[in-house]
Amino acid sequence: MTATEYTGLAENVRELRAGAVTSTALVQAALARIEATQPTLNAFRCTRPEAALAEAAEADRRLAAGEKLPLLGVPIAVKDDTDVAGLPTRFGCAGDIPDATEDGEAVRRLRAAGAVIVGKTNSCELGQWPFTEGPAFGATRNPWNTGHTPGGSSGGSAAAVAAGLVPAALGSDGAGSIRIPAAWTHLVGIKPQRGRVSVHPYDDCFQGLTVNGPLARTVGDAALLLDAVAGPHAGDRFQPTAVDASAAARREPGRLRIALAWRPPFTATRNPLDAGIALAVTDLAEALAGLGHTVDEARPRYGLIGLSFLPRATAGIAEYADRHPDPTLLDPRTRGATRTGRRLGGRLLRAARAREVHQHRRIGGLFDTYDVVLTPTTAAPPPRIGAFDAMPAWRTDLTMAAACPYAWPWNVLGWPGVNVPAGFTPDGLPVGAQLLGPAGSEPLLISLAAQLEDTRRWFDHHPPSPAPA
């Protein structure tokens, strides 16, 4: 049996266990697709062909001996903000970055589950923008329309999965960086509860804003990858109670009360919602009502949550920038954010983090009435490649905030969210919607997403020019 582009993660696992395909064949096919599409999509920063094929051969020996692990022999990609031993963690940056000496905790768990890491995917510089472009690696392009970005900062992972280069990939989300590219490439993207997936050795990443999580074409595949990587490192600050995401994906959610929230928090920008996105999210809300859920328009009490986000985000950028061996190589916008982060550190940063408990109470009050919040994932469809080129920092920030005002509050709260494909704009660009919940609500959100998927079957739709096998 030959490996095809759009075979999913769970299907790969079943085929490998049944002997219908080998890990070597799957990894060879993935590496060939990556090589063939790199000139057009540019999804990967680097691959590890020799090591991956050696690991695939070892996986085949273990499979033949009857060993069973959750992801034994399956090819997976990892965003290049996560340490893979023997490779530099560039995180979108130019310069002489030393090789990581150890795997990050999430990668260690991937290997323990038997996955074969074929390479590291592109990210924008220090993960700070919803596009994946930069002088260190060029522009990563959207498989649905290569004139547009796949989003960011997990744009490389999203492009790789959407194009069928790998069945699933690991990304990270500090202000929507999983959910935004998932929306713009027609994928399921899970931002887990803070601490669900360890970010070690970058503990308390971006002052608690950033978490690792999966991108996949189906809810079941995303849940399977989440289960494989979930769990804390012994030194992690946040260690939530474990959940079984895969079991949740097989379970009915029950009848839920869903708050449809159109208005984003205050961002000091105009946030006009694209008409195509409004139509797609309205259609999704009607589908949820058709499944027996109660859907009402409501408005979370966000308050001035942006005043807590800005110090944490810019302090996080400063912490990463200060580790760079030559900060002069960083984008001028990054250097500006670094200066802001230093100014807002200390007392202001501590005050921003202290506000979180009050924000939990104020915004969490909505969950006294509702079980889930539904919002657009973005206010705009994916921008064209180069749209942010040569923009000064202030204009980049304003344009970014206007296009993506919905995702980042849940990073401040540390609570989980799931992007689900909502459809397409009239010119064929993918858009998404968020299912958001309170602390520890991944099982409920995943169950609801899986129920929607059974009805919507978004996994049947692929980019018009699939990657050559």
N, C-alpha and C positions, 0 to 999 in steps of 0.2 A: 504494500500500500504506500502511495506517495504522500508526503506531507503537503498540505495545501495552506494557502495564506490564512484562511479564516477559520481554521480549526481552533477551538477554544481550549482554555487551560484544562478544564475538567475532562474534556474529550481527549486531549493528549494523554492525561493520566490514565484514562480507561484503555486507550489503545496500547499504551506502553505495557500496562499490566497484562493485557490480553495477548501480547506478542504480535499485534497487528502492525506495529511500526517500532523502530529502534530509536533510542535517544540519539545515536550518531546520525541517523537520517534526519531527525527533527533539527538538530543543531546545525548540520551542514546546510539544510534548506534555509534556516533562519539567517545564517551567515551569508549565504548567496543572495538572499533578498536584500539584506542590509547593504551589501556591496553594490548591488545593481541600482539601488535607489539613492545611495549617498550623494551622487551628483545633483539630484533633483530635490529630494526631501531634506537631506543633511540632518537626519534625526539623531545620529550617534556622534559622540565626541571621540570614542575609541572602541575597538572590539578586541577580544582576546581569543583569536581563532585556535591557536595551538593548545592553550590551556583548556578552552571550552571543549574541544574535541577529545582531549585526553580525559576530561571529567565525564563526557558523554560515554566514552568507551568503558570507563569504570562503572557508570550507572547501568550500562547494558549487562555487565557481569553481575552486578547486584540484582538486577531484575531477573536474570536467568536463574539465579540462586533462590528466587522466591521472596526476596526482600520487598517490603512495602513501606513506603514513606509517602507523605502527602503529595510531594512534587517530584518524586524520583525520576530524573532524566529529562525534565521539561525545561526548554530554554526560556530564560527570563532576562529582562533588561532592568538596569538600575540607574536612576538619575545621578548625574555627576556632582551631587552634593553629599553623597554617601560614600564612606570609605570602603574600597575594595583593595585588599592587600596586594601590593606590587604595582598599583596604578596611582597616579596623582589624582587628588580630588580638586579639580580646577574650579568647579562651581562657576563656570562661565568666564573665568579670568585668564588673561594672558600672563606670561611670566614663567619663571623656572620654579614650578611647584614640586616639592619632593614627593616621592612615592609614599603612599600610606603603608605603614608597617603591619597593620592589623586590619581585619574586617571590622566595620561598624557592627553594632549589635543586630540591626535588622538584616544585614548581609550574612552574619553568622547564622541567624535563624533560617534564612533562605537555604544556605548550604546544608544545615542540619535537616531540613525538609527534603533534601535531595535535588534541589533546583540547580540547573547549569546556567551560570551568568555569562551571557554571550558578549556583553559590552555595557558601556556607560553612555547615557543619553545626554543631549545638550540641554543646557539651562542658560537663561540670561544671567548677567553678572550679579552674583550674590542673591539671585532669586527675587529681585525687587520689582520686576515689571511683568505685565500680562502679555508679553511678546518674547520670543526666543530669538534674539538677534544680537550681534555684537562683533567687535573687531577680532576677538579671540578665536571665533569659529565660524563667522558668517551668519546667515539666516537659515533657521529651520522653517520648513514650509508645510502648509496644510495639505494633506493628501486629497481633501475634497476639492480644493482649488489652490494650486501652488502659488497663485498671486497673493494669497492671504496667509497671515500667521496662524499657527495652530494654538496660539495662546502661550501663556507662561505662568510661572516659570518652568513648569514641568512639560514644556512644549515638545521636547525631544521624546520623552516617554509617550506622550499622547499621540504624536505623529507615528511613532513606531508601532503602537498597538492598532491605531485606526487603519494603517496601511497594511496590516497583516504581517509585519516583519517578525513580531513575537506575539504570543497569545495574551500576554499581560506584562505590566511593568510597574515598578515602584516609582512613586513620585513623592513630593513633599508639598505642604500647603501652609503658608504663613499669612496669606491674605486672599486665599482663593486659588493658590497655585496648582492644586489638583482639579478643583471644580471648574475653574475657568477654561483650561484647555480641554477638559472632558466635554464641557458644553460645546466648544467650538470645533470638536472633532467627532461628535456623535458617540460618546463613550459613557460608561458608568465610572464615576470617580468618587471614592469614599475618603472624606476627611474624618479620621477617627477622633474619639475623645482624646484630649491631651494625655499623653503617657501610655496610650494603648499600644503604640508601636514605638520602641525606644529610638531616640535620636543619638544615643551614645556613640562616640565620645563627645558630641556637641550638646551636652546636657543643658536643659532649660533653653532650648534653641530659640534665638530671637526673642529673648525675654518671655518665653512660654507661648509665643504665637505659633510657632512652626511645629507641625507633626508630619510623620511619614504615613503614606497610605497607598492603596492600589488604584491602578487604571486598567480597565478591561472592557470587553465588548458586552458582557452579560453580568447580571447581578451575582449569579452563582460563581462565576470566575473571580470577580472582585472579592467576594466573601471568602473564597478558598485561599486567595493570596493573602488577605487580611489575617486569616487564622494562622497561616504559615509564619508570618513575620511578627505577630502580636506577642507581647510579653516584655517585661522590663529587664533592664540591666540592674544588677544589684545596687548600683549607686544612683539610680534615677530618682529624681525628686518626686515625680508623679507616678503612682502605681495603681491604676484603677482595677477594680475587680474584673476578672476575665469574663469574656463573653464567647459564645459559639456562633460566629457569623454564618457559617455554612448551614447550620440547623435553622437559623432564622430565615435564610433564603428559601427554605423548603416549607415554611410555616405560613399559614394565613394570618394576616395582621389583625383580623377582627374589624368591626365597624368603628371608624375613627372620626374624631372631630378635627377638621383641618382648617387652619387659618390661612387664607390667601392674602398675602401682604404685598401690595404693589409699591408702597412708598419706602424708599431706602432711608437710612439714617442721614442726618445732616452732614454734608461734605463741603460746603461753601462753593459748590459748582452746580450748574444746571445738569440734571440727569434725565433728559428726555428718553423715554422708553421707546425703542424701535417698534414700529407698528407690527412688523413680522413676528417679533418676539412676543409682544402682547397677545397676538392672535394664537401663537403656538402654546403659550402658557395657559391661556383661557381654555383652549381645547383640552389640555391636560387636566385642568381643574374639572371640566365637564366629564372627562373620562373617570376621574376619581369619584365624582358624584354618581356616575353610572354604576360604579362598583359597590355602591351602598354607603359611601362615606358622606358625612355632612361637611360641606365646604362653604365657609362664610368669609367675606372680606373682613380683615382686622388689621390692626397696626401695632407692631411691637413698640414698647416704650423705650426706644433706643437712647433717648437723651443725647448728651454730647459725648457719645462713646468715642468719637474720633480723638478727643483730647487724651484718652488713655492709649489709643492705638499709636499715635505718632511718636511719643517718646520711646515706646517699646520697640517699634519697627526700626527707627533710626539708630537707637542704641545697639540693636542687633546687627545692623549693617556695620556700625563702627567696630564692633567686636570682631566680626569676620575680616574687615578691611585691615585691622591692626595685626592680624596674623599673616597677611600677605607679605612675601619677602621683599616686594618692591611696590608699595602703594602708588607710586607715581604712574604706574602702568594702568591704573584703574580709570574707568570712565569719569570724566569731570562731574557728571551727575552723582556718581557714587561717592566721590570725594566730598561733594557738597552735602550729601546725606550724612556722611561720616562726621562732618563738622557739626551738623545739627544734632546728631546723636550725642556728641560730647557735651554740647550746650544743655541738652535736655536730660542729661544723666543726673546721678545723685538724687537730690531731694525730689525733683519733679518725676523722675523715673519711679522712685519708691511710692510716691503718691499715686501715680498712674496704676501701679500694680495693686496698691491697697484698695483702689476703687472697684476692683473686680468683684468682691463679695457683695457690694451694693448693686452692681450691675446684674449679678445673678438674681438677686431678689426682685429688682425692678422689671427686667426683661422676662425673667422666669415666671412672673405673675401671669403671663399669657397662658402658661401651661396649667393653670388652675381651671381654665375653660377649654383649652384645645390640647390635642395630643401631638400634633405636628404642625409646623409652619411650612407653607409652600410659597416660594418667591421665584422670580426669574433669577437665573444664575448671573447673567450680565444684562446691562441695559442696551448694549449694542452688539451686532454680529461681529465676527472676526475682522479686524482692520487689515488693510493691505500691507504687504511687506514694505518696509521703509517708511511707514507713516510717521514713526517717531524719530526718524533720522534727523540729526542736527537740531532737535528741539532742546532748548535750555531746560534746566531741571524743573523750574516752576511750571513751565508749560507741559512738560511730560507728566508731572504729578497731577495737574488739573485735568488733562485729557484722559489719563488713566482712571482717575476717580470718577469722571463722568461716564466712562464706558463700563466700569466695573464697581458699582457702588454697593452691591448686595452681599458679597461673600465675606468680607473681612470682619464684620462684627462677631461672627461665630469663632474667629480666631482669638479675639480678645476674651471671649467667654470660655474658650477651651472646650466647647461642646461639639458633638458630631453633626455632620451634614453629608448628604449624598446628592451628587448631580445625577440626574437622569436625562437622557435625550428627550427633547420636547418636539423635535421636528426640524424643519428647514425654513429659511426665509424664501421669498418668491424667486430669488436668484440662486437657490440651492445651497446656501451656507448653513451648516448645522448650528442649532441653538439649544440651550438646556434650561432646566428648572432645578431648583434646590428643594430637597426635603430636609428640614432642620428640626432638631429636637433638643431636649435638655440633656443634662449630664447622663452618660451611660446609656443613651437611647439608640445605639447602633442596631441592636436586634429589631426594634420596632421599625426604624427607617429602612433597613434592609428588607424586612418582610413586605413592607408597603411597596418598595421599589420592585421587588420580585413579582408582586401581584400586578403592578402596572405593566411590567415587561411581558407577562403572559398575554395581556390584552394588546399591547402596542407592538410587540415583536420587532423592536428597533434593531435587533441584531441581524435581521434579514437584509438591511440596507448597508451597502459597502461603497467606498469611494469609486468614482467612475473609471479610474485607471488603476486597477489593483497592481500591487508590486509583482514583477515577474518572478516566477519560481525558478 
